Amino acid sequence: MKPLQIALLFLLLSVSNILAQDKKILTEGEVSYLSSQNIYVKFETTANMKVGDTLFVAGATGWVPAMVITQLSSISCVGVPVGKKPLVVKSRLTHIVKPAAKSALEPVVADDVNRSAPAAVTDEFVESFSKPKAKKSKPAFDGRVSLSSYSNISDYGSNQRYRYNLSLNTQNLNGSRFSGESYITFTHKSNEWKEIGKNVFQALKIYTLAVKYDIDKSSGLWLGRRINVNMANVGAVDGLQYEKKAGNFTFGAVAGSRPDYFDYGFNPNLLQYGAYVGHSVSKENGTMQSSVAFFNQTNKGHTDRRFGYVQHSNSLAKNLDFFGSAEFDLYTLKNVAPTGTAADMQPASTFELTSTYLSLRYRPWRKLSLSLSYDARKNIYYYETFRNTIDSILDKEMRQGARFQFNYRPLKYISWGGNAGYRYQKSDASPSMNASSYINYAQLPIIHTSATIDATWLKSAYLNGMVYGISLSQDAIPGVLSTDVECRLVDYQYTNSPSTLRQWIGEVGLTWRIAKKLSLSSDFELTFEKENTYGRVYLNLTQRF
C-alpha cells in the first residue's frame, strides 16, 4: 500500500478521544540515550520493574506501549521500542503500578505487550483500557515530593547525584472551576553549582506546570506547559490549549511555543500552533476511537516543521483489537541549484509519510494473549533548527520492523511470555533481531515468594549476545516491607572485534512503607567484570499527600 493510500485510509476512519484509564501509581523516567536498536531510560529507581515489563507514553487513546525492558540496573533500563512514534532524548516514559491490598507495590502489565509481572493483574489492567473513566464527584487533590540520591562507586572514583521531585495535581480546587497539574525536578551533583548558577535549567526541568479553567461542562482552557494527550506526538506546549466536547466529537486547538531543545527551558522563538478533532463511539464489541491533528512548528518565525497525524483504535471483533497511526510531513525544502546548500533550498509543500504503526491483539481465551505489530519510520528533520547542516539532511531512508508477542498463563500462579523482533534498514550491514522470554511463578509454595527467570538474545551489526536473569521478590512484612533480589549474567560478543563483555550483576532492593503515604526505598547493585568491580547505591524518600 502506498504512503498516500495509508494516510487516506486513516483519514477516512471516523475521528477520537482519550481511552479511559483506571487510576494507577505511575513511575516516570526520561530517555537518556538512543541507539539504532535500543532505548536507554533513567528512573529514580527500577526496584519494582522486571525484564519484560513495558514502559508507556501518553497517547491520544490513553497509555500507548513505547518500549519493552530487556536489561535493568538500579536506576536505569535498556529496552527495545514497540511504540508508534520515534522517541527522542528527554521523552517521558511511564511504568505503571497498581496498588494492591496485600502488597506495598505490585507491577501492572498489559497483555498486548507481555511482560514478566504477576499474571494475576494483567487481565484487569487490559480491561481497564476499554472501561469509561469514572468522573470525580468532588474536588480532588494529590501530590508527591521525593528526595533521591544516586551513588556510583568504582576503582576509578565515586560520584553522587541528587534529585528532588515535586508533583502536584488538583481538580476543581475548593469546588471552583480551576484545576492544575505539575511535575518539576531538580537534579545536580555537589560540584556543579557554578554551571547551574549560569543556567538554572541545566538542573531544573519543568515537565508540566499548567492551570485549567472549566468554561462549562463541555469545554476547558489550559494555560502553561503541558502535553496534550490528544496531540502527544507534539510533545510539551508552553501556551494555551482549548478543548470542546460535542456529543461523540472532541475539538481542540493549541498555541504556544516548544521547550528549548538544549536545556528544556522556555524559548519564545520556537512558536507552534495546531488543532485536532476526535470521535468516539461504543460498539457491541467495544469502542472505536479516532483522531486527526495538524501542527505547525516554527523557529524565529520561519517554518521548522509542518505535519499531521491520524490514529485509530477499533474492536474489530470479540477479543480482536486493532490500533494504527500514521504521521506525515506537509512541508519541505527543495534544492533549486546543484550545490544543495542551505542558500539554495526553497520552501515547498509535500506529503511524505514519516511513520506508520499497525498492531493487532488477539485473545483466543482469557489465559492467552497474542499480538503482532509492524512499524516503519523515517528520521524527522527540523529545517530551521538544523539549518546549518541542511546540506547533509538526515537520512530519509525508511526503517521497518515487526514484532510478535505472547503471554500465556497455564496455571493460577504461573505465567509464561515472550517477544521477538526484527528491524531492518537498507543501509544496515545486517538486520537487528532480538528475542526474550520469561517464566514467572507468582507465589512459590511455603516461602510465598514471586520468582522470575528470563533470557534475552540480541543480535545486530555490531553485537551478538545473551542476558540471563533470575529474581525473587517478597513482601517480608505485608503492606510494610517488600524485598527483591536479582542476579543477571551479561554475555556479549562484538561482531567486528575479538572483544567480549561478560558481567555478573547482583542487586538487592528494599521498600519500606513507613506510614500510609511515606515510603523509603533503597537499591544496591554490584557489577563484576574480569578486571573491574563497581557498584551503585540508590536511596529515595517519598511523601505523598
RODO-2510 file (C-alpha; in nm, 4 decimals, decimal comma):
residues 545
     n   res          X          Y          Z
     1     m     0,0000     0,0000     0,0000
     2     k     0,1415     0,3427    -0,0938
     3     p     0,2056     0,6058     0,1773
     4     l    -0,0696     0,8328     0,0458
     5     q    -0,3181     0,5456     0,0468
     6     i    -0,2254     0,4539     0,4045
     7     a    -0,2737     0,8096     0,5268
     8     l    -0,6022     0,8486     0,3385
     9     l    -0,7226     0,5229     0,4896
    10     f    -0,6759     0,6672     0,8369
    11     l    -0,8323     0,9996     0,7368
    12     l    -1,1439     0,8171     0,6198
    13     l    -1,1826     0,6465     0,9568
    14     s    -1,4073     0,8376     1,1931
    15     v    -1,2109     1,0661     1,4398
    16     s    -1,1069     1,0243     1,8811
    17     n    -1,0895     1,0946     2,2382
    18     i    -0,8763     0,9517     2,5145
    19     l    -0,9078     0,5921     2,6197
    20     a    -1,0312     0,5802     2,9713
    21     q    -0,7840     0,4633     3,2303
    22     d    -0,8131     0,3443     3,5863
    23     k    -0,6067     0,5417     3,8298
    24     k    -0,2643     0,3838     3,8795
    25     i     0,0580     0,4759     4,0542
    26     l     0,2967     0,5983     3,7866
    27     t     0,6771     0,5912     3,7848
    28     e     0,8157     0,8269     3,5244
    29     g     1,1536     0,8021     3,3586
    30     e     1,3418     1,0002     3,0976
    31     v     1,5060     0,8784     2,7784
    32     s     1,8776     0,9475     2,8208
    33     y     2,0209     0,7904     2,5038
    34     l     1,9049     0,6308     2,1800
    35     s     2,0947     0,3804     1,9681
    36     s     1,9921     0,2204     1,6404
    37     q     1,8379    -0,0702     1,8324
    38     n     1,7891     0,0224     2,1967
    39     i     1,6409     0,2908     2,4186
    40     y     1,8087     0,3899     2,7472
    41     v     1,5841     0,5314     3,0211
    42     k     1,6726     0,6773     3,3618
    43     f     1,4455     0,6436     3,6659
    44     e     1,4563     0,7367     4,0312
    45     t     1,4503     0,3629     4,0906
    46     t     1,3766     0,0449     3,8986
    47     a     1,3231    -0,1604     4,2155
    48     n     0,9707    -0,2577     4,1105
    49     m     1,0485    -0,3335     3,7461
    50     k     1,1411    -0,6586     3,5776
    51     v     1,2881    -0,7577     3,2448
    52     g     0,9929    -0,7900     3,0113
    53     d     0,7921    -0,5027     3,1660
    54     t     0,6578    -0,2399     2,9285
    55     l     0,7043     0,1361     2,9503
    56     f     0,4258     0,3539     2,8168
    57     v     0,3907     0,7003     2,6663
    58     a     0,0781     0,9140     2,6862
    59     g    -0,1166     0,8867     2,3615
    60     a    -0,4450     1,0034     2,2204
    61     t    -0,6077     0,6753     2,3176
    62     g    -0,4537     0,6508     2,6643
    63     w    -0,1294     0,4812     2,7619
    64     v     0,0469     0,3588     2,4484
    65     p     0,3245     0,0938     2,4714
    66     a     0,6612     0,2549     2,3911
    67     m     0,9297     0,0003     2,4814
    68     v     0,9880    -0,3384     2,6434
    69     i     1,2635    -0,3650     2,9057
    70     t     1,5484    -0,6024     2,8173
    71     q     1,8037    -0,5013     3,0826
    72     l     1,7843    -0,3326     3,4229
    73     s     2,0149    -0,1549     3,6632
    74     s     1,9227     0,0168     3,9889
    75     i     1,8264     0,3484     3,8282
    76     s     1,8069     0,2827     3,4555
    77     c     1,6925     0,0328     3,1993
    78     v     1,7541    -0,0640     2,8381
    79     g     1,4801    -0,1771     2,6054
    80     v     1,3595    -0,2217     2,2526
    81     p     1,0996     0,0121     2,1016
    82     v     0,7458    -0,1091     2,0395
    83     g     0,5720     0,2273     2,0075
    84     k     0,4070     0,4023     1,7196
    85     k     0,6305     0,7093     1,7076
    86     p     1,0027     0,7817     1,7321
    87     l     1,1221     0,8722     2,0797
    88     v     1,3802     1,1414     2,1440
    89     v     1,6201     1,2156     2,4255
    90     k     1,4227     1,3502     2,7240
    91     s     1,0995     1,1781     2,6168
    92     r     0,8991     1,0812     2,9256
    93     l     0,8170     0,7108     2,9641
    94     t     0,5988     0,5651     3,2366
    95     h     0,5984     0,2361     3,4297
    96     i     0,2527     0,1615     3,5715
    97     v     0,1951     0,0151     3,9161
    98     k    -0,1380    -0,0935     4,0608
    99     p    -0,1884    -0,0639     4,4382
   100     a    -0,2745    -0,3999     4,5919
   101     a    -0,4314    -0,4762     4,9283
   102     k    -0,1675    -0,7337     5,0224
   103     s     0,1347    -0,5773     4,8580
   104     a     0,3174    -0,2500     4,9031
   105     l     0,3937    -0,2265     4,5336
   106     e     0,2785    -0,4637     4,2613
   107     p     0,3713    -0,4033     3,8951
   108     v     0,0927    -0,3938     3,6402
   109     v     0,1455    -0,5126     3,2849
   110     a    -0,0628    -0,5177     2,9691
   111     d    -0,1270    -0,8431     2,7860
   112     d    -0,0685    -0,6868     2,4461
   113     v     0,2958    -0,6144     2,5217
   114     n     0,3679    -0,9109     2,7521
   115     r     0,5997    -0,8561     3,0408
   116     s     0,7249    -1,0561     3,3374
   117     a     0,4865    -0,9447     3,6098
   118     p     0,2467    -1,1444     3,8258
   119     a    -0,0208    -1,2615     3,5848
   120     a    -0,2988    -1,2068     3,8366
   121     v    -0,3301    -0,8412     3,7389
   122     t    -0,2720    -0,8468     3,3630
   123     d    -0,6314    -0,9048     3,2548
   124     e    -0,7743    -0,6396     3,4849
   125     f    -0,5274    -0,3862     3,3519
   126     v    -0,6057    -0,4554     2,9876
   127     e    -0,9791    -0,4420     3,0552
   128     s    -0,9373    -0,1017     3,2190
   129     f    -0,8431     0,0462     2,8818
   130     s    -1,1962    -0,0015     2,7493
   131     k    -1,3863     0,0979     3,0646
   132     p    -1,5176     0,4550     3,0946
   133     k    -1,3287     0,6602     3,3462
   134     a    -1,5485     0,7457     3,6422
   135     k    -1,5966     1,1188     3,6823
   136     k    -1,4921     1,2593     4,0158
   137     s    -1,7886     1,3977     4,2038
   138     k    -1,5912     1,6172     4,4411
   139     p    -1,2700     1,8197     4,4394
   140     a    -0,9563     1,6056     4,4307
   141     f    -0,6013     1,6880     4,5308
   142     d    -0,2938     1,4702     4,5264
   143     g     0,0758     1,5201     4,5095
   144     r     0,4190     1,3829     4,5833
   145     v     0,7536     1,5152     4,6927
   146     s     1,0630     1,2953     4,6857
   147     l     1,4323     1,3200     4,7658
   148     s     1,6763     1,0834     4,5952
   149     s     2,0478     1,0193     4,5910
   150     y     2,2466     0,8145     4,3388
   151     s     2,5974     0,6974     4,4208
   152     n     2,8366     0,5330     4,1758
   153     i     3,1376     0,3577     4,3287
   154     s     3,4254     0,2138     4,1252
   155     d     3,8017     0,1710     4,1194
   156     y     3,8237     0,4941     3,9187
   157     g     3,6458     0,7057     4,1772
   158     s     3,2997     0,7807     4,3045
   159     n     3,0357     1,0393     4,2387
   160     q     2,6994     1,1244     4,3816
   161     r     2,3939     1,2839     4,2264
   162     y     2,0867     1,4269     4,3971
   163     r     1,7374     1,4616     4,2621
   164     y     1,4338     1,6415     4,4036
   165     n     1,0883     1,5840     4,2583
   166     l     0,7654     1,7742     4,3104
   167     s     0,4348     1,6620     4,1631
   168     l     0,1016     1,8331     4,2377
   169     n    -0,2372     1,7724     4,0802
   170     t    -0,5704     1,9213     4,1727
   171     q    -0,9155     1,9013     4,0201
   172     n    -1,1748     2,1735     4,0802
   173     l    -0,9794     2,3320     4,3640
   174     n    -1,2101     2,4132     4,6573
   175     g    -1,5101     2,3423     4,4363
   176     s    -1,4076     2,6044     4,1799
   177     r    -1,3638     2,5717     3,8050
   178     f    -0,9865     2,5733     3,8365
   179     s    -0,7681     2,2616     3,8135
   180     g    -0,3948     2,2206     3,7810
   181     e    -0,1106     1,9772     3,7264
   182     s     0,2655     1,9983     3,7683
   183     y     0,5768     1,7825     3,7551
   184     i     0,9103     1,9503     3,8348
   185     t     1,2557     1,8043     3,9032
   186     f     1,5882     1,9451     4,0145
   187     t     1,8957     1,7242     3,9584
   188     h     2,2563     1,8095     4,0364
   189     k     2,5960     1,6902     4,1551
   190     s     2,7622     1,8596     4,4505
   191     n     3,0321     2,0149     4,2298
   192     e     2,8004     2,1575     3,9629
   193     w     2,6686     2,4714     4,1344
   194     k     2,8837     2,7034     3,9245
   195     e     2,7343     2,5757     3,5989
   196     i     2,3836     2,5785     3,7466
   197     g     2,4322     2,9399     3,8508
   198     k     2,4913     3,0325     3,4873
   199     n     2,1831     2,8468     3,3669
   200     v     1,9405     2,7065     3,6230
   201     f     1,7699     2,4975     3,3542
   202     q     2,0775     2,2768     3,3442
   203     a     1,9366     2,1259     3,6656
   204     l     1,5752     2,2430     3,6805
   205     k     1,3356     2,0596     3,4480
   206     i     0,9713     2,1668     3,4321
   207     y     0,7883     1,8896     3,2503
   208     t     0,4377     2,0038     3,3402
   209     l     0,3141     2,3249     3,5001
   210     a    -0,0356     2,4240     3,3901
   211     v    -0,3698     2,5538     3,5143
   212     k    -0,7084     2,4618     3,3681
   213     y    -1,0292     2,6658     3,3732
   214     d    -1,3588     2,4872     3,3024
   215     i    -1,5539     2,7280     3,0840
   216     d    -1,8563     2,4990     3,1105
   217     k    -1,9253     2,1256     3,1428
   218     s    -1,8094     2,0560     2,7874
   219     s    -1,5141     2,2902     2,7355
   220     g    -1,1987     2,3979     2,9125
   221     l    -0,8880     2,6127     2,8704
   222     w    -0,5333     2,5204     2,9804
   223     l    -0,2545     2,7729     3,0389
   224     g     0,1089     2,6757     3,0950
   225     r     0,3358     2,3857     2,9960
   226     r     0,1525     2,0628     2,9268
   227     i     0,1482     1,7579     2,6984
   228     n    -0,1937     1,7243     2,5386
   229     v    -0,2790     1,3541     2,5220
   230     n    -0,4769     1,4176     2,2033
   231     m    -0,1573     1,5562     2,0430
   232     a     0,1087     1,3583     2,2300
   233     n     0,3320     1,3433     1,9206
   234     v     0,3881     1,7182     1,9512
   235     g     0,5359     1,6951     2,2999
   236     a     0,5058     1,9718     2,5584
   237     v     0,3500     2,3065     2,4653
   238     d     0,4112     2,6329     2,6537
   239     g     0,0959     2,8328     2,5991
   240     l    -0,2815     2,7946     2,5606
   241     q    -0,4779     2,4764     2,4943
   242     y    -0,8533     2,4723     2,4341
   243     e    -1,0817     2,1697     2,4155
   244     k    -1,4528     2,1343     2,3436
   245     k    -1,6679     1,8205     2,3552
   246     a    -1,9849     1,7941     2,1481
   247     g    -2,1572     1,4582     2,1632
   248     n    -1,9163     1,1937     2,0359
   249     f    -1,6798     1,4589     1,8990
   250     t    -1,3886     1,6375     2,0634
   251     f    -1,2346     1,9526     1,9164
   252     g    -0,9170     2,1224     2,0318
   253     a    -0,6675     2,3931     1,9455
   254     v    -0,3164     2,4623     2,0772
   255     a    -0,0979     2,7729     2,0509
   256     g     0,2314     2,8474     2,2220
   257     s     0,5982     2,7546     2,1979
   258     r     0,8206     2,4479     2,2279
   259     p     1,0619     2,3945     2,5173
   260     d     1,4214     2,4772     2,4293
   261     y     1,5876     2,1816     2,2559
   262     f     1,9111     2,2196     2,4585
   263     d     1,8012     2,2632     2,8217
   264     y     1,4198     2,2243     2,8075
   265     g     1,3725     2,5814     2,9290
   266     f     1,1315     2,8412     2,7927
   267     n     1,2111     2,9567     2,4383
   268     p     0,9637     3,2066     2,2812
   269     n     1,1427     3,1774     1,9441
   270     l     1,0017     2,8266     1,8949
   271     l     0,6368     2,9171     1,8359
   272     q     0,3937     2,6428     1,7377
   273     y     0,0204     2,6028     1,6840
   274     g    -0,2223     2,3350     1,5707
   275     a    -0,5647     2,1756     1,6038
   276     y    -0,7217     1,8313     1,6337
   277     v    -1,0610     1,6643     1,6106
   278     g    -1,1622     1,3318     1,7580
   279     h    -1,4559     1,0952     1,7538
   280     s    -1,5503     0,8048     1,9785
   281     v    -1,8384     0,5567     1,9591
   282     s    -1,9337     0,2454     2,1524
   283     k    -1,9967    -0,0787     1,9661
   284     e    -2,1111    -0,4243     2,0574
   285     n    -1,7522    -0,5491     2,0722
   286     g    -1,6037    -0,2425     2,2402
   287     t    -1,5170     0,1068     2,1232
   288     m    -1,3974     0,2766     1,8065
   289     q    -1,1869     0,5870     1,8588
   290     s    -1,0030     0,8006     1,6078
   291     s    -0,8306     1,1371     1,5820
   292     v    -0,6649     1,3590     1,3261
   293     a    -0,4355     1,6533     1,4021
   294     f    -0,2342     1,9135     1,2116
   295     f     0,0511     2,1166     1,3546
   296     n     0,2963     2,3856     1,2508
   297     q     0,6228     2,4417     1,4375
   298     t     0,8450     2,7449     1,3772
   299     n     1,1846     2,8845     1,4719
   300     k     1,2127     3,2668     1,4787
   301     g     0,9023     3,2961     1,2633
   302     h     1,0122     3,0523     0,9931
   303     t     0,8535     2,7121     0,9491
   304     d     1,0602     2,4446     1,1186
   305     r     0,8240     2,1552     1,0612
   306     r     0,4624     2,1202     0,9443
   307     f     0,2960     1,7836     0,9831
   308     g    -0,0200     1,5925     1,0573
   309     y    -0,1095     1,2562     1,2023
   310     v    -0,4052     1,0252     1,2347
   311     q    -0,4682     0,7341     1,4652
   312     h    -0,7450     0,4826     1,5050
   313     s    -0,8336     0,2097     1,7540
   314     n    -1,1107    -0,0381     1,6914
   315     s    -1,2517    -0,3534     1,8468
   316     l    -1,2863    -0,5390     1,5174
   317     a    -1,4411    -0,8479     1,6739
   318     k    -1,4724    -1,0153     2,0086
   319     n    -1,1214    -1,0329     2,1623
   320     l    -0,9647    -0,8807     1,8488
   321     d    -0,8366    -0,5229     1,8749
   322     f    -0,6678    -0,3037     1,6167
   323     f    -0,4611     0,0101     1,6592
   324     g    -0,2953     0,2128     1,3860
   325     s    -0,1347     0,5509     1,3400
   326     a     0,0341     0,7433     1,0623
   327     e     0,2356     1,0652     1,0694
   328     f     0,3130     1,2682     0,7590
   329     d     0,5175     1,5788     0,6810
   330     l     0,3477     1,8598     0,4879
   331     y     0,6489     2,0911     0,4464
   332     t     0,9921     2,0531     0,2930
   333     l     1,2832     2,2480     0,1483
   334     k     1,3844     2,1596    -0,2063
   335     n     1,7087     2,2186    -0,3930
   336     v     1,6866     2,4882    -0,6608
   337     a     2,0543     2,4642    -0,7523
   338     p     2,3009     2,1758    -0,7992
   339     t     2,5039     2,2649    -0,4911
   340     g     2,2221     2,1860    -0,2500
   341     t     2,3499     2,4238     0,0208
   342     a     2,1215     2,6000     0,2675
   343     a     2,1053     2,9105     0,0464
   344     d     1,9750     2,7018    -0,2436
   345     m     1,6831     2,5484    -0,0511
   346     q     1,3321     2,6834    -0,1089
   347     p     1,0091     2,6043     0,0839
   348     a     0,7613     2,3667    -0,0787
   349     s     0,4515     2,1692     0,0139
   350     t     0,4775     1,7942     0,0290
   351     f     0,3004     1,4842     0,1543
   352     e     0,5599     1,2451     0,2894
   353     l     0,4751     0,9604     0,5227
   354     t     0,7269     0,9639     0,8101
   355     s     0,5885     0,6874     1,0303
   356     t     0,3302     0,4106     1,0294
   357     y     0,2375     0,1799     1,3135
   358     l    -0,0126    -0,1083     1,2900
   359     s    -0,0927    -0,3629     1,5571
   360     l    -0,3369    -0,6453     1,6225
   361     r    -0,4053    -0,8025     1,9597
   362     y    -0,5984    -1,1257     1,9832
   363     r    -0,7086    -1,3113     2,2941
   364     p    -0,8470    -1,6506     2,1844
   365     w    -0,9163    -1,7212     2,5524
   366     r    -0,8551    -1,5471     2,8820
   367     k    -0,5256    -1,7190     2,9577
   368     l    -0,3605    -1,6472     2,6225
   369     s    -0,2865    -1,3176     2,4521
   370     l    -0,1155    -1,2756     2,1146
   371     s    -0,0100    -0,9584     1,9384
   372     l     0,1604    -0,8666     1,6155
   373     s     0,2831    -0,5218     1,5187
   374     y     0,4543    -0,3505     1,2277
   375     d     0,6172    -0,0091     1,2232
   376     a     0,8041     0,1927     0,9654
   377     r     0,9592     0,5312     1,0262
   378     k     1,1950     0,7898     0,8845
   379     n     1,4115     1,0416     1,0638
   380     i     1,2321     1,3701     1,1308
   381     y     1,4071     1,6906     1,0292
   382     y     1,3557     2,0434     1,1672
   383     y     1,4615     2,2639     0,8793
   384     e     1,5313     2,5890     1,0698
   385     t     1,6696     2,4430     1,3913
   386     f     1,9268     2,2420     1,1941
   387     r     1,9602     2,4818     0,9026
   388     n     2,3402     2,4932     0,9314
   389     t     2,3553     2,1255     0,8408
   390     i     2,0861     2,1296     0,5763
   391     d     2,3328     2,0354     0,3036
   392     s     2,3584     1,6980     0,4732
   393     i     1,9954     1,6342     0,5659
   394     l     1,9355     1,3349     0,7854
   395     d     1,8858     1,0057     0,6134
   396     k     1,5346     0,9788     0,4636
   397     e     1,5592     0,6041     0,4389
   398     m     1,2680     0,4118     0,5889
   399     r     1,3424     0,1817     0,8830
   400     q     1,0992    -0,1065     0,9142
   401     g     1,0325    -0,3587     1,1853
   402     a     0,7937    -0,6250     1,3059
   403     r     0,7296    -0,7711     1,6493
   404     f     0,5427    -1,0718     1,7826
   405     q     0,4477    -1,1056     2,1487
   406     f     0,2617    -1,3553     2,3611
   407     n     0,1575    -1,4103     2,7181
   408     y     0,0195    -1,7400     2,8485
   409     r    -0,0986    -1,8307     3,1974
   410     p    -0,1354    -2,2097     3,2113
   411     l    -0,1907    -2,2202     3,5891
   412     k    -0,3105    -1,9794     3,8541
   413     y     0,0333    -1,8642     3,9694
   414     i     0,2388    -1,9369     3,6588
   415     s     0,2754    -1,7110     3,3574
   416     w     0,4943    -1,7502     3,0530
   417     g     0,5597    -1,4828     2,7971
   418     g     0,7996    -1,3550     2,5397
   419     n     0,8533    -1,1494     2,2312
   420     a     1,0604    -1,1482     1,9147
   421     g     1,1508    -0,8530     1,6969
   422     y     1,3069    -0,7862     1,3589
   423     r     1,4223    -0,4447     1,2402
   424     y     1,5869    -0,3590     0,9116
   425     q     1,7134    -0,0566     0,7234
   426     k     1,8583    -0,0763     0,3743
   427     s     2,1869     0,0823     0,4796
   428     d     2,2362    -0,1614     0,7701
   429     a     2,5043    -0,4237     0,7282
   430     s     2,2610    -0,6779     0,8684
   431     p     1,9166    -0,6674     1,0296
   432     s     1,8786    -0,6312     1,4041
   433     m     1,6968    -0,9112     1,5830
   434     n     1,6059    -0,9817     1,9399
   435     a     1,4016    -1,2315     2,1365
   436     s     1,3242    -1,2719     2,5017
   437     s     1,1189    -1,4994     2,7207
   438     y     1,0342    -1,5299     3,0876
   439     i     0,8593    -1,7649     3,3281
   440     n     0,7067    -1,6178     3,6418
   441     y     0,5803    -1,8078     3,9429
   442     a     0,3774    -1,5529     4,1391
   443     q     0,3709    -1,7431     4,4674
   444     l     0,6221    -2,0165     4,5440
   445     p     0,4954    -2,2725     4,7961
   446     i     0,5832    -2,2315     5,1653
   447     i     0,8011    -1,9190     5,1220
   448     h     0,5277    -1,7264     4,9299
   449     t     0,7811    -1,5582     4,7063
   450     s     0,7459    -1,4441     4,3466
   451     a     1,0197    -1,5799     4,1202
   452     t     1,1038    -1,4926     3,7613
   453     i     1,3537    -1,6494     3,5223
   454     d     1,4230    -1,4686     3,1963
   455     a     1,6580    -1,4710     2,9000
   456     t     1,7169    -1,2208     2,6197
   457     w     1,9007    -1,2677     2,2914
   458     l     2,0267    -0,9672     2,0956
   459     k     2,1890    -0,9571     1,7535
   460     s     2,2836    -0,6517     1,5500
   461     a     2,5509    -0,5438     1,3048
   462     y     2,7954    -0,4884     1,5923
   463     l     2,6767    -0,7146     1,8733
   464     n     2,5627    -1,0703     1,9398
   465     g     2,4896    -1,1891     2,2904
   466     m     2,2668    -1,3089     2,5702
   467     v     2,1392    -1,1773     2,9008
   468     y     2,0164    -1,4242     3,1640
   469     g     1,8394    -1,3292     3,4819
   470     i     1,6675    -1,4655     3,7886
   471     s     1,4852    -1,2619     4,0505
   472     l     1,2924    -1,3179     4,3716
   473     s     1,0548    -1,0731     4,5373
   474     q     0,8520    -1,0944     4,8540
   475     d     0,6518    -0,8858     5,0974
   476     a     0,8626    -0,9524     5,4059
   477     i     0,6000    -0,7665     5,6105
   478     p     0,2819    -0,7468     5,4008
   479     g     0,1955    -0,3880     5,3212
   480     v     0,5009    -0,2576     5,5076
   481     l     0,8284    -0,4030     5,3818
   482     s     0,8935    -0,5574     5,0408
   483     t     1,2231    -0,7030     4,9229
   484     d     1,3686    -0,8273     4,5974
   485     v     1,6924    -0,9966     4,4949
   486     e     1,8173    -1,0331     4,1386
   487     c     2,1147    -1,1830     3,9593
   488     r     2,1973    -1,1277     3,5914
   489     l     2,4633    -1,2554     3,3550
   490     v     2,5538    -1,0438     3,0525
   491     d     2,7478    -1,2246     2,7805
   492     y     2,8164    -1,0171     2,4659
   493     q     3,0412    -1,0813     2,1674
   494     y     3,1281    -0,7812     1,9493
   495     t     3,0855    -0,8691     1,5814
   496     n     3,3765    -0,6682     1,4397
   497     s     3,6153    -0,7282     1,7260
   498     p     3,7516    -1,0214     1,9273
   499     s     3,6480    -0,8309     2,2400
   500     t     3,3773    -0,9683     2,4645
   501     l     3,1772    -0,8272     2,7505
   502     r     3,0924    -1,0572     3,0379
   503     q     2,9311    -0,9225     3,3526
   504     w     2,7763    -1,0675     3,6660
   505     i     2,5297    -0,8246     3,8205
   506     g     2,3783    -0,8668     4,1651
   507     e     2,1067    -0,6461     4,3064
   508     v     1,9158    -0,6147     4,6344
   509     g     1,6212    -0,3816     4,6810
   510     l     1,4096    -0,2819     4,9825
   511     t     1,0924    -0,0757     5,0000
   512     w     0,9700     0,0309     5,3435
   513     r     0,6282     0,1881     5,3824
   514     i     0,6967     0,3965     5,6931
   515     a     0,3463     0,5388     5,7013
   516     k     0,0414     0,5282     5,4786
   517     k     0,1861     0,7875     5,2398
   518     l     0,5526     0,7917     5,3402
   519     s     0,7950     0,5362     5,1966
   520     l     1,1687     0,4763     5,1851
   521     s     1,3280     0,2648     4,9140
   522     s     1,6862     0,1583     4,8577
   523     d     1,8681    -0,0387     4,5940
   524     f     2,2206    -0,1814     4,5994
   525     e     2,3822    -0,3119     4,2822
   526     l     2,7252    -0,4680     4,2223
   527     t     2,8700    -0,5386     3,8776
   528     f     3,1600    -0,7797     3,8418
   529     e     3,3772    -0,7826     3,5284
   530     k     3,7051    -0,9571     3,4602
   531     e     3,9163    -0,6618     3,5672
   532     n     3,6683    -0,4205     3,7229
   533     t     3,4134    -0,4164     4,0008
   534     y     3,1800    -0,1260     4,0546
   535     g     2,8587    -0,0601     4,2374
   536     r     2,5622     0,1707     4,2652
   537     v     2,3575     0,2763     4,5651
   538     y     2,0178     0,4386     4,5336
   539     l     1,8100     0,5895     4,8150
   540     n     1,4702     0,7526     4,7850
   541     l     1,2323     0,9072     5,0368
   542     t     0,8831     0,9823     4,9043
   543     q     0,5949     1,1598     5,0747
   544     r     0,2541     1,1509     4,9084
   545     f    -0,0339     1,3740     5,0033
***
